[in-house]
Amino acid sequence: MGIGGMRKRIQMQSKTTSADGGGSDAVSTWTTYNTAFASITPQSGQERLFGDQLQEPITHIVRMRYRTDLTFKDRLKYVYKSHGKSNSRTFNIKRIINVDSKDKYLDIMCIEGVAT
């Protein structure tokens, strides 16, 4: 895929946890630390059983230029406008693959909309 196919601007977000000051549980928030252009390709939405365990399905593959600051602990957020409204989609990262080990592209296997 050429760079022209990467038209969606996505936010890379990391989770930060802080104490609420009152002795209760910590509060988690997601903070955008960078943005990049990428393509988003839908995959299947089926669950499957493997070795008596339910595997989480990969629902999308996000392809972007190679970078080293993204980990599976982060998430991706795509913000777009549709019919005059601002919408967003959240993708939780399951695997990151350096395509052909050439440090050119990353294929990021994600699950959309699952809370982490």
Phi and psi in radians as a Rosetta constraint file:
Dihedral C 1 N 2 CA 2 C 2 CIRCULARHARMONIC -1.455 0.35
Dihedral N 2 CA 2 C 2 N 3 CIRCULARHARMONIC 2.974 0.35
Dihedral C 2 N 3 CA 3 C 3 CIRCULARHARMONIC -1.093 0.35
Dihedral N 3 CA 3 C 3 N 4 CIRCULARHARMONIC -0.453 0.35
Dihedral C 3 N 4 CA 4 C 4 CIRCULARHARMONIC -1.122 0.35
Dihedral N 4 CA 4 C 4 N 5 CIRCULARHARMONIC -0.386 0.35
Dihedral C 4 N 5 CA 5 C 5 CIRCULARHARMONIC -1.411 0.35
Dihedral N 5 CA 5 C 5 N 6 CIRCULARHARMONIC -0.158 0.35
Dihedral C 5 N 6 CA 6 C 6 CIRCULARHARMONIC -1.712 0.35
Dihedral N 6 CA 6 C 6 N 7 CIRCULARHARMONIC 1.494 0.35
Dihedral C 6 N 7 CA 7 C 7 CIRCULARHARMONIC -1.921 0.35
Dihedral N 7 CA 7 C 7 N 8 CIRCULARHARMONIC -0.115 0.35
Dihedral C 7 N 8 CA 8 C 8 CIRCULARHARMONIC -1.680 0.35
Dihedral N 8 CA 8 C 8 N 9 CIRCULARHARMONIC 2.174 0.35
Dihedral C 8 N 9 CA 9 C 9 CIRCULARHARMONIC -1.500 0.35
Dihedral N 9 CA 9 C 9 N 10 CIRCULARHARMONIC 2.054 0.35
Dihedral C 9 N 10 CA 10 C 10 CIRCULARHARMONIC -2.017 0.35
Dihedral N 10 CA 10 C 10 N 11 CIRCULARHARMONIC 2.651 0.35
Dihedral C 10 N 11 CA 11 C 11 CIRCULARHARMONIC -1.740 0.35
Dihedral N 11 CA 11 C 11 N 12 CIRCULARHARMONIC 2.384 0.35
Dihedral C 11 N 12 CA 12 C 12 CIRCULARHARMONIC -1.715 0.35
Dihedral N 12 CA 12 C 12 N 13 CIRCULARHARMONIC 2.207 0.35
Dihedral C 12 N 13 CA 13 C 13 CIRCULARHARMONIC -2.173 0.35
Dihedral N 13 CA 13 C 13 N 14 CIRCULARHARMONIC 2.499 0.35
Dihedral C 13 N 14 CA 14 C 14 CIRCULARHARMONIC -2.073 0.35
Dihedral N 14 CA 14 C 14 N 15 CIRCULARHARMONIC 2.661 0.35
Dihedral C 14 N 15 CA 15 C 15 CIRCULARHARMONIC -1.576 0.35
Dihedral N 15 CA 15 C 15 N 16 CIRCULARHARMONIC 2.286 0.35
Dihedral C 15 N 16 CA 16 C 16 CIRCULARHARMONIC -2.098 0.35
Dihedral N 16 CA 16 C 16 N 17 CIRCULARHARMONIC 2.444 0.35
Dihedral C 16 N 17 CA 17 C 17 CIRCULARHARMONIC -2.101 0.35
Dihedral N 17 CA 17 C 17 N 18 CIRCULARHARMONIC 2.328 0.35
Dihedral C 17 N 18 CA 18 C 18 CIRCULARHARMONIC -2.412 0.35
Dihedral N 18 CA 18 C 18 N 19 CIRCULARHARMONIC 2.649 0.35
Dihedral C 18 N 19 CA 19 C 19 CIRCULARHARMONIC -1.273 0.35
Dihedral N 19 CA 19 C 19 N 20 CIRCULARHARMONIC 2.567 0.35
Dihedral C 19 N 20 CA 20 C 20 CIRCULARHARMONIC -1.466 0.35
Dihedral N 20 CA 20 C 20 N 21 CIRCULARHARMONIC -0.088 0.35
Dihedral C 20 N 21 CA 21 C 21 CIRCULARHARMONIC 1.516 0.35
Dihedral N 21 CA 21 C 21 N 22 CIRCULARHARMONIC -0.211 0.35
Dihedral C 21 N 22 CA 22 C 22 CIRCULARHARMONIC -1.859 0.35
Dihedral N 22 CA 22 C 22 N 23 CIRCULARHARMONIC 0.126 0.35
Dihedral C 22 N 23 CA 23 C 23 CIRCULARHARMONIC 1.516 0.35
Dihedral N 23 CA 23 C 23 N 24 CIRCULARHARMONIC 0.008 0.35
Dihedral C 23 N 24 CA 24 C 24 CIRCULARHARMONIC -1.481 0.35
Dihedral N 24 CA 24 C 24 N 25 CIRCULARHARMONIC -3.008 0.35
Dihedral C 24 N 25 CA 25 C 25 CIRCULARHARMONIC -1.053 0.35
Dihedral N 25 CA 25 C 25 N 26 CIRCULARHARMONIC 2.716 0.35
Dihedral C 25 N 26 CA 26 C 26 CIRCULARHARMONIC -1.212 0.35
Dihedral N 26 CA 26 C 26 N 27 CIRCULARHARMONIC 2.664 0.35
Dihedral C 26 N 27 CA 27 C 27 CIRCULARHARMONIC -1.790 0.35
Dihedral N 27 CA 27 C 27 N 28 CIRCULARHARMONIC 2.240 0.35
Dihedral C 27 N 28 CA 28 C 28 CIRCULARHARMONIC -1.821 0.35
Dihedral N 28 CA 28 C 28 N 29 CIRCULARHARMONIC 2.388 0.35
Dihedral C 28 N 29 CA 29 C 29 CIRCULARHARMONIC -2.373 0.35
Dihedral N 29 CA 29 C 29 N 30 CIRCULARHARMONIC 2.716 0.35
Dihedral C 29 N 30 CA 30 C 30 CIRCULARHARMONIC -1.820 0.35
Dihedral N 30 CA 30 C 30 N 31 CIRCULARHARMONIC 2.276 0.35
Dihedral C 30 N 31 CA 31 C 31 CIRCULARHARMONIC -2.096 0.35
Dihedral N 31 CA 31 C 31 N 32 CIRCULARHARMONIC 2.301 0.35
Dihedral C 31 N 32 CA 32 C 32 CIRCULARHARMONIC -1.332 0.35
Dihedral N 32 CA 32 C 32 N 33 CIRCULARHARMONIC 2.172 0.35
Dihedral C 32 N 33 CA 33 C 33 CIRCULARHARMONIC -1.943 0.35
Dihedral N 33 CA 33 C 33 N 34 CIRCULARHARMONIC -0.193 0.35
Dihedral C 33 N 34 CA 34 C 34 CIRCULARHARMONIC -2.941 0.35
Dihedral N 34 CA 34 C 34 N 35 CIRCULARHARMONIC 2.848 0.35
Dihedral C 34 N 35 CA 35 C 35 CIRCULARHARMONIC -2.288 0.35
Dihedral N 35 CA 35 C 35 N 36 CIRCULARHARMONIC 2.737 0.35
Dihedral C 35 N 36 CA 36 C 36 CIRCULARHARMONIC -2.756 0.35
Dihedral N 36 CA 36 C 36 N 37 CIRCULARHARMONIC 2.801 0.35
Dihedral C 36 N 37 CA 37 C 37 CIRCULARHARMONIC -1.595 0.35
Dihedral N 37 CA 37 C 37 N 38 CIRCULARHARMONIC 2.489 0.35
Dihedral C 37 N 38 CA 38 C 38 CIRCULARHARMONIC -2.681 0.35
Dihedral N 38 CA 38 C 38 N 39 CIRCULARHARMONIC 2.966 0.35
Dihedral C 38 N 39 CA 39 C 39 CIRCULARHARMONIC -1.916 0.35
Dihedral N 39 CA 39 C 39 N 40 CIRCULARHARMONIC 2.602 0.35
Dihedral C 39 N 40 CA 40 C 40 CIRCULARHARMONIC -2.152 0.35
Dihedral N 40 CA 40 C 40 N 41 CIRCULARHARMONIC 2.056 0.35
Dihedral C 40 N 41 CA 41 C 41 CIRCULARHARMONIC -2.025 0.35
Dihedral N 41 CA 41 C 41 N 42 CIRCULARHARMONIC 2.096 0.35
Dihedral C 41 N 42 CA 42 C 42 CIRCULARHARMONIC -1.171 0.35
Dihedral N 42 CA 42 C 42 N 43 CIRCULARHARMONIC 2.535 0.35
Dihedral C 42 N 43 CA 43 C 43 CIRCULARHARMONIC -2.041 0.35
Dihedral N 43 CA 43 C 43 N 44 CIRCULARHARMONIC -2.593 0.35
Dihedral C 43 N 44 CA 44 C 44 CIRCULARHARMONIC -1.511 0.35
Dihedral N 44 CA 44 C 44 N 45 CIRCULARHARMONIC 2.862 0.35
Dihedral C 44 N 45 CA 45 C 45 CIRCULARHARMONIC -2.088 0.35
Dihedral N 45 CA 45 C 45 N 46 CIRCULARHARMONIC 0.460 0.35
Dihedral C 45 N 46 CA 46 C 46 CIRCULARHARMONIC -1.740 0.35
Dihedral N 46 CA 46 C 46 N 47 CIRCULARHARMONIC 2.569 0.35
Dihedral C 46 N 47 CA 47 C 47 CIRCULARHARMONIC -1.588 0.35
Dihedral N 47 CA 47 C 47 N 48 CIRCULARHARMONIC 2.682 0.35
Dihedral C 47 N 48 CA 48 C 48 CIRCULARHARMONIC -2.485 0.35
Dihedral N 48 CA 48 C 48 N 49 CIRCULARHARMONIC 2.700 0.35
Dihedral C 48 N 49 CA 49 C 49 CIRCULARHARMONIC -1.786 0.35
Dihedral N 49 CA 49 C 49 N 50 CIRCULARHARMONIC 2.237 0.35
Dihedral C 49 N 50 CA 50 C 50 CIRCULARHARMONIC -2.419 0.35
Dihedral N 50 CA 50 C 50 N 51 CIRCULARHARMONIC 2.055 0.35
Dihedral C 50 N 51 CA 51 C 51 CIRCULARHARMONIC 1.056 0.35
Dihedral N 51 CA 51 C 51 N 52 CIRCULARHARMONIC 0.729 0.35
Dihedral C 51 N 52 CA 52 C 52 CIRCULARHARMONIC 1.112 0.35
Dihedral N 52 CA 52 C 52 N 53 CIRCULARHARMONIC 0.327 0.35
Dihedral C 52 N 53 CA 53 C 53 CIRCULARHARMONIC -2.214 0.35
Dihedral N 53 CA 53 C 53 N 54 CIRCULARHARMONIC 2.456 0.35
Dihedral C 53 N 54 CA 54 C 54 CIRCULARHARMONIC -1.392 0.35
Dihedral N 54 CA 54 C 54 N 55 CIRCULARHARMONIC 2.117 0.35
Dihedral C 54 N 55 CA 55 C 55 CIRCULARHARMONIC -1.603 0.35
Dihedral N 55 CA 55 C 55 N 56 CIRCULARHARMONIC 2.474 0.35
Dihedral C 55 N 56 CA 56 C 56 CIRCULARHARMONIC -1.302 0.35
Dihedral N 56 CA 56 C 56 N 57 CIRCULARHARMONIC 2.329 0.35
Dihedral C 56 N 57 CA 57 C 57 CIRCULARHARMONIC -1.345 0.35
Dihedral N 57 CA 57 C 57 N 58 CIRCULARHARMONIC 2.538 0.35
Dihedral C 57 N 58 CA 58 C 58 CIRCULARHARMONIC -1.510 0.35
Dihedral N 58 CA 58 C 58 N 59 CIRCULARHARMONIC 2.063 0.35
Dihedral C 58 N 59 CA 59 C 59 CIRCULARHARMONIC -1.664 0.35
Dihedral N 59 CA 59 C 59 N 60 CIRCULARHARMONIC -0.426 0.35
Dihedral C 59 N 60 CA 60 C 60 CIRCULARHARMONIC -2.573 0.35
Dihedral N 60 CA 60 C 60 N 61 CIRCULARHARMONIC 2.648 0.35
Dihedral C 60 N 61 CA 61 C 61 CIRCULARHARMONIC -2.052 0.35
Dihedral N 61 CA 61 C 61 N 62 CIRCULARHARMONIC 2.152 0.35
Dihedral C 61 N 62 CA 62 C 62 CIRCULARHARMONIC -1.825 0.35
Dihedral N 62 CA 62 C 62 N 63 CIRCULARHARMONIC 2.191 0.35
Dihedral C 62 N 63 CA 63 C 63 CIRCULARHARMONIC -1.947 0.35
Dihedral N 63 CA 63 C 63 N 64 CIRCULARHARMONIC 2.298 0.35
Dihedral C 63 N 64 CA 64 C 64 CIRCULARHARMONIC -2.508 0.35
Dihedral N 64 CA 64 C 64 N 65 CIRCULARHARMONIC 2.978 0.35
Dihedral C 64 N 65 CA 65 C 65 CIRCULARHARMONIC -1.103 0.35
Dihedral N 65 CA 65 C 65 N 66 CIRCULARHARMONIC 2.653 0.35
Dihedral C 65 N 66 CA 66 C 66 CIRCULARHARMONIC -1.043 0.35
Dihedral N 66 CA 66 C 66 N 67 CIRCULARHARMONIC 2.429 0.35
Dihedral C 66 N 67 CA 67 C 67 CIRCULARHARMONIC -2.679 0.35
Dihedral N 67 CA 67 C 67 N 68 CIRCULARHARMONIC 2.832 0.35
Dihedral C 67 N 68 CA 68 C 68 CIRCULARHARMONIC -1.955 0.35
Dihedral N 68 CA 68 C 68 N 69 CIRCULARHARMONIC -0.066 0.35
Dihedral C 68 N 69 CA 69 C 69 CIRCULARHARMONIC -1.630 0.35
Dihedral N 69 CA 69 C 69 N 70 CIRCULARHARMONIC 0.103 0.35
Dihedral C 69 N 70 CA 70 C 70 CIRCULARHARMONIC -1.835 0.35
Dihedral N 70 CA 70 C 70 N 71 CIRCULARHARMONIC 2.332 0.35
Dihedral C 70 N 71 CA 71 C 71 CIRCULARHARMONIC -2.268 0.35
Dihedral N 71 CA 71 C 71 N 72 CIRCULARHARMONIC 2.963 0.35
Dihedral C 71 N 72 CA 72 C 72 CIRCULARHARMONIC -1.226 0.35
Dihedral N 72 CA 72 C 72 N 73 CIRCULARHARMONIC -0.191 0.35
Dihedral C 72 N 73 CA 73 C 73 CIRCULARHARMONIC -1.401 0.35
Dihedral N 73 CA 73 C 73 N 74 CIRCULARHARMONIC -0.258 0.35
Dihedral C 73 N 74 CA 74 C 74 CIRCULARHARMONIC -1.491 0.35
Dihedral N 74 CA 74 C 74 N 75 CIRCULARHARMONIC 3.110 0.35
Dihedral C 74 N 75 CA 75 C 75 CIRCULARHARMONIC -2.447 0.35
Dihedral N 75 CA 75 C 75 N 76 CIRCULARHARMONIC 2.874 0.35
Dihedral C 75 N 76 CA 76 C 76 CIRCULARHARMONIC -2.003 0.35
Dihedral N 76 CA 76 C 76 N 77 CIRCULARHARMONIC 2.497 0.35
Dihedral C 76 N 77 CA 77 C 77 CIRCULARHARMONIC -2.288 0.35
Dihedral N 77 CA 77 C 77 N 78 CIRCULARHARMONIC 2.251 0.35
Dihedral C 77 N 78 CA 78 C 78 CIRCULARHARMONIC -1.929 0.35
Dihedral N 78 CA 78 C 78 N 79 CIRCULARHARMONIC 2.046 0.35
Dihedral C 78 N 79 CA 79 C 79 CIRCULARHARMONIC -1.885 0.35
Dihedral N 79 CA 79 C 79 N 80 CIRCULARHARMONIC 2.276 0.35
Dihedral C 79 N 80 CA 80 C 80 CIRCULARHARMONIC -2.580 0.35
Dihedral N 80 CA 80 C 80 N 81 CIRCULARHARMONIC 2.878 0.35
Dihedral C 80 N 81 CA 81 C 81 CIRCULARHARMONIC -1.889 0.35
Dihedral N 81 CA 81 C 81 N 82 CIRCULARHARMONIC 2.408 0.35
Dihedral C 81 N 82 CA 82 C 82 CIRCULARHARMONIC -2.468 0.35
Dihedral N 82 CA 82 C 82 N 83 CIRCULARHARMONIC 2.129 0.35
Dihedral C 82 N 83 CA 83 C 83 CIRCULARHARMONIC 0.964 0.35
Dihedral N 83 CA 83 C 83 N 84 CIRCULARHARMONIC 0.693 0.35
Dihedral C 83 N 84 CA 84 C 84 CIRCULARHARMONIC 1.404 0.35
Dihedral N 84 CA 84 C 84 N 85 CIRCULARHARMONIC -0.058 0.35
Dihedral C 84 N 85 CA 85 C 85 CIRCULARHARMONIC -1.851 0.35
Dihedral N 85 CA 85 C 85 N 86 CIRCULARHARMONIC 2.583 0.35
Dihedral C 85 N 86 CA 86 C 86 CIRCULARHARMONIC -1.533 0.35
Dihedral N 86 CA 86 C 86 N 87 CIRCULARHARMONIC 2.211 0.35
Dihedral C 86 N 87 CA 87 C 87 CIRCULARHARMONIC -2.188 0.35
Dihedral N 87 CA 87 C 87 N 88 CIRCULARHARMONIC 2.871 0.35
Dihedral C 87 N 88 CA 88 C 88 CIRCULARHARMONIC -2.562 0.35
Dihedral N 88 CA 88 C 88 N 89 CIRCULARHARMONIC 2.727 0.35
Dihedral C 88 N 89 CA 89 C 89 CIRCULARHARMONIC -2.274 0.35
Dihedral N 89 CA 89 C 89 N 90 CIRCULARHARMONIC 2.410 0.35
Dihedral C 89 N 90 CA 90 C 90 CIRCULARHARMONIC -1.984 0.35
Dihedral N 90 CA 90 C 90 N 91 CIRCULARHARMONIC 2.372 0.35
Dihedral C 90 N 91 CA 91 C 91 CIRCULARHARMONIC -2.176 0.35
Dihedral N 91 CA 91 C 91 N 92 CIRCULARHARMONIC 2.081 0.35
Dihedral C 91 N 92 CA 92 C 92 CIRCULARHARMONIC -1.548 0.35
Dihedral N 92 CA 92 C 92 N 93 CIRCULARHARMONIC 2.261 0.35
Dihedral C 92 N 93 CA 93 C 93 CIRCULARHARMONIC -1.406 0.35
Dihedral N 93 CA 93 C 93 N 94 CIRCULARHARMONIC 2.270 0.35
Dihedral C 93 N 94 CA 94 C 94 CIRCULARHARMONIC -1.885 0.35
Dihedral N 94 CA 94 C 94 N 95 CIRCULARHARMONIC -0.706 0.35
Dihedral C 94 N 95 CA 95 C 95 CIRCULARHARMONIC -2.556 0.35
Dihedral N 95 CA 95 C 95 N 96 CIRCULARHARMONIC 2.593 0.35
Dihedral C 95 N 96 CA 96 C 96 CIRCULARHARMONIC -2.187 0.35
Dihedral N 96 CA 96 C 96 N 97 CIRCULARHARMONIC 2.167 0.35
Dihedral C 96 N 97 CA 97 C 97 CIRCULARHARMONIC -2.074 0.35
Dihedral N 97 CA 97 C 97 N 98 CIRCULARHARMONIC 2.232 0.35
Dihedral C 97 N 98 CA 98 C 98 CIRCULARHARMONIC -1.407 0.35
Dihedral N 98 CA 98 C 98 N 99 CIRCULARHARMONIC 1.849 0.35
Dihedral C 98 N 99 CA 99 C 99 CIRCULARHARMONIC -1.043 0.35
Dihedral N 99 CA 99 C 99 N 100 CIRCULARHARMONIC 2.141 0.35
Dihedral C 99 N 100 CA 100 C 100 CIRCULARHARMONIC 0.977 0.35
Dihedral N 100 CA 100 C 100 N 101 CIRCULARHARMONIC 0.304 0.35
Dihedral C 100 N 101 CA 101 C 101 CIRCULARHARMONIC 0.904 0.35
Dihedral N 101 CA 101 C 101 N 102 CIRCULARHARMONIC 0.646 0.35
Dihedral C 101 N 102 CA 102 C 102 CIRCULARHARMONIC -1.864 0.35
Dihedral N 102 CA 102 C 102 N 103 CIRCULARHARMONIC 0.067 0.35
Dihedral C 102 N 103 CA 103 C 103 CIRCULARHARMONIC 0.948 0.35
Dihedral N 103 CA 103 C 103 N 104 CIRCULARHARMONIC 0.674 0.35
Dihedral C 103 N 104 CA 104 C 104 CIRCULARHARMONIC -1.975 0.35
Dihedral N 104 CA 104 C 104 N 105 CIRCULARHARMONIC -0.829 0.35
Dihedral C 104 N 105 CA 105 C 105 CIRCULARHARMONIC -2.314 0.35
Dihedral N 105 CA 105 C 105 N 106 CIRCULARHARMONIC 2.699 0.35
Dihedral C 105 N 106 CA 106 C 106 CIRCULARHARMONIC -2.025 0.35
Dihedral N 106 CA 106 C 106 N 107 CIRCULARHARMONIC 2.360 0.35
Dihedral C 106 N 107 CA 107 C 107 CIRCULARHARMONIC -1.806 0.35
Dihedral N 107 CA 107 C 107 N 108 CIRCULARHARMONIC 2.056 0.35
Dihedral C 107 N 108 CA 108 C 108 CIRCULARHARMONIC -1.886 0.35
Dihedral N 108 CA 108 C 108 N 109 CIRCULARHARMONIC 1.988 0.35
Dihedral C 108 N 109 CA 109 C 109 CIRCULARHARMONIC -1.546 0.35
Dihedral N 109 CA 109 C 109 N 110 CIRCULARHARMONIC 2.191 0.35
Dihedral C 109 N 110 CA 110 C 110 CIRCULARHARMONIC -2.300 0.35
Dihedral N 110 CA 110 C 110 N 111 CIRCULARHARMONIC 2.837 0.35
Dihedral C 110 N 111 CA 111 C 111 CIRCULARHARMONIC -2.073 0.35
Dihedral N 111 CA 111 C 111 N 112 CIRCULARHARMONIC 2.210 0.35
Dihedral C 111 N 112 CA 112 C 112 CIRCULARHARMONIC -1.494 0.35
Dihedral N 112 CA 112 C 112 N 113 CIRCULARHARMONIC 2.377 0.35
Dihedral C 112 N 113 CA 113 C 113 CIRCULARHARMONIC 1.274 0.35
Dihedral N 113 CA 113 C 113 N 114 CIRCULARHARMONIC 0.239 0.35
Dihedral C 113 N 114 CA 114 C 114 CIRCULARHARMONIC -1.686 0.35
Dihedral N 114 CA 114 C 114 N 115 CIRCULARHARMONIC 2.198 0.35
Dihedral C 114 N 115 CA 115 C 115 CIRCULARHARMONIC -1.197 0.35
Dihedral N 115 CA 115 C 115 N 116 CIRCULARHARMONIC 2.492 0.35
